[in-house]
Amino acid sequence: MSEQPPILIRIDPDLKAIVPKYLANRARDCAALREQAATGAFGDAKRLGHNMKGTGGGYGFEEVSRLGDLIELASVAGDAPRIVSLSDELADYLSRVAVIYE
């Protein structure tokens, strides 16, 4: 299997101080979502998805918003396998995203 290419995201340099922490927090969310799916904590997963949906685009990460929306919907439906799958998609995205400040 070949390695996927990086995902280049161009972001305003004014956000340089906060973007790394934002991305690190989303990476932590991946583990939290898996745990929440396993334990049936769908309200917590819904809250994380909702927050991602609302914040991703503001930081320049439209994919985080898109996945957050889907996580929120899966949480409302109580669809634990879908939450895990979306968490994996988010983790893959985060592992490939490369920020260019300009």
C-alpha positions as a Markdown table, in Angstrom:
| # | Residue | x | y | z |
|---|---|---|---|---|
| 1 | Met | 0.0 | 0.0 | 0.0 |
| 2 | Ser | 1.4 | 3.4 | -1.0 |
| 3 | Glu | 1.6 | 6.3 | 1.4 |
| 4 | Gln | -1.0 | 8.9 | 0.9 |
| 5 | Pro | 0.2 | 12.4 | -0.1 |
| 6 | Pro | 0.1 | 15.3 | 2.4 |
| 7 | Ile | -2.9 | 17.5 | 2.4 |
| 8 | Leu | -1.8 | 21.1 | 2.1 |
| 9 | Ile | -3.8 | 23.7 | 3.9 |
| 10 | Arg | -3.1 | 27.4 | 3.6 |
| 11 | Ile | -3.8 | 29.4 | 6.8 |
| 12 | Asp | -3.4 | 33.0 | 7.8 |
| 13 | Pro | 0.0 | 33.5 | 9.7 |
| 14 | Asp | -1.9 | 35.2 | 12.5 |
| 15 | Leu | -3.2 | 31.7 | 13.5 |
| 16 | Lys | 0.3 | 30.2 | 13.7 |
| 17 | Ala | 0.4 | 30.3 | 17.5 |
| 18 | Ile | -2.9 | 28.4 | 18.0 |
| 19 | Val | -3.2 | 26.0 | 15.1 |
| 20 | Pro | -0.8 | 23.4 | 16.4 |
| 21 | Lys | -2.7 | 23.1 | 19.7 |
| 22 | Tyr | -6.0 | 23.0 | 17.8 |
| 23 | Leu | -4.7 | 20.1 | 15.7 |
| 24 | Ala | -3.3 | 18.3 | 18.8 |
| 25 | Asn | -6.7 | 18.6 | 20.5 |
| 26 | Arg | -8.4 | 17.1 | 17.5 |
| 27 | Ala | -6.0 | 14.2 | 17.6 |
| 28 | Arg | -6.9 | 13.6 | 21.3 |
| 29 | Asp | -10.6 | 13.8 | 20.2 |
| 30 | Cys | -10.0 | 10.7 | 18.0 |
| 31 | Ala | -9.1 | 8.6 | 21.0 |
| 32 | Ala | -12.0 | 10.1 | 23.1 |
| 33 | Leu | -14.4 | 9.3 | 20.3 |
| 34 | Arg | -13.4 | 5.7 | 20.1 |
| 35 | Glu | -13.8 | 5.4 | 23.9 |
| 36 | Gln | -17.2 | 7.1 | 23.8 |
| 37 | Ala | -18.4 | 4.8 | 21.0 |
| 38 | Ala | -17.2 | 1.8 | 23.0 |
| 39 | Thr | -19.0 | 2.9 | 26.2 |
| 40 | Gly | -22.1 | 4.3 | 24.5 |
| 41 | Ala | -21.4 | 7.9 | 25.6 |
| 42 | Phe | -23.1 | 9.2 | 22.6 |
| 43 | Gly | -23.9 | 12.6 | 24.2 |
| 44 | Asp | -20.2 | 13.3 | 24.7 |
| 45 | Ala | -19.4 | 12.1 | 21.1 |
| 46 | Lys | -22.2 | 14.4 | 19.8 |
| 47 | Arg | -20.7 | 17.3 | 21.7 |
| 48 | Leu | -17.2 | 16.7 | 20.3 |
| 49 | Gly | -18.6 | 16.4 | 16.7 |
| 50 | His | -20.7 | 19.5 | 17.1 |
| 51 | Asn | -17.6 | 21.5 | 18.3 |
| 52 | Met | -15.5 | 20.2 | 15.4 |
| 53 | Lys | -18.3 | 21.1 | 13.0 |
| 54 | Gly | -18.3 | 24.6 | 14.4 |
| 55 | Thr | -14.6 | 25.3 | 14.7 |
| 56 | Gly | -12.9 | 23.5 | 11.8 |
| 57 | Gly | -13.7 | 25.9 | 9.1 |
| 58 | Gly | -12.8 | 28.9 | 11.2 |
| 59 | Tyr | -9.3 | 27.6 | 11.4 |
| 60 | Gly | -9.2 | 26.6 | 7.8 |
| 61 | Phe | -9.9 | 22.9 | 8.2 |
| 62 | Glu | -13.1 | 22.3 | 6.3 |
| 63 | Glu | -12.6 | 18.6 | 6.5 |
| 64 | Val | -12.7 | 18.8 | 10.3 |
| 65 | Ser | -16.0 | 20.5 | 10.0 |
| 66 | Arg | -17.3 | 18.0 | 7.6 |
| 67 | Leu | -16.3 | 15.0 | 9.8 |
| 68 | Gly | -17.6 | 16.8 | 12.9 |
| 69 | Asp | -21.0 | 17.1 | 11.3 |
| 70 | Leu | -21.0 | 13.4 | 10.4 |
| 71 | Ile | -19.8 | 12.4 | 13.9 |
| 72 | Glu | -22.6 | 14.5 | 15.4 |
| 73 | Leu | -25.2 | 12.7 | 13.2 |
| 74 | Ala | -23.8 | 9.3 | 14.0 |
| 75 | Ser | -23.9 | 10.1 | 17.7 |
| 76 | Val | -27.5 | 11.1 | 17.5 |
| 77 | Ala | -28.2 | 7.8 | 15.7 |
| 78 | Gly | -26.3 | 5.8 | 18.3 |
| 79 | Asp | -24.1 | 4.4 | 15.6 |
| 80 | Ala | -20.9 | 3.4 | 17.4 |
| 81 | Pro | -19.2 | 1.7 | 14.4 |
| 82 | Arg | -19.7 | 4.8 | 12.3 |
| 83 | Ile | -18.3 | 7.0 | 15.0 |
| 84 | Val | -15.2 | 4.8 | 15.1 |
| 85 | Ser | -14.9 | 4.8 | 11.3 |
| 86 | Leu | -15.2 | 8.6 | 11.3 |
| 87 | Ser | -12.6 | 8.9 | 14.1 |
| 88 | Asp | -10.3 | 6.8 | 11.9 |
| 89 | Glu | -10.9 | 9.2 | 9.0 |
| 90 | Leu | -10.1 | 12.2 | 11.2 |
| 91 | Ala | -6.9 | 10.6 | 12.5 |
| 92 | Asp | -5.8 | 9.9 | 8.9 |
| 93 | Tyr | -6.6 | 13.5 | 7.9 |
| 94 | Leu | -4.6 | 14.8 | 10.8 |
| 95 | Ser | -1.7 | 12.6 | 10.1 |
| 96 | Arg | -1.5 | 14.0 | 6.5 |
| 97 | Val | -2.4 | 17.6 | 6.9 |
| 98 | Ala | 0.5 | 20.1 | 6.3 |
| 99 | Val | -0.1 | 23.7 | 7.2 |
| 100 | Ile | 1.4 | 26.5 | 5.1 |
| 101 | Tyr | 1.1 | 29.9 | 6.8 |
| 102 | Glu | 0.6 | 32.6 | 4.2 |
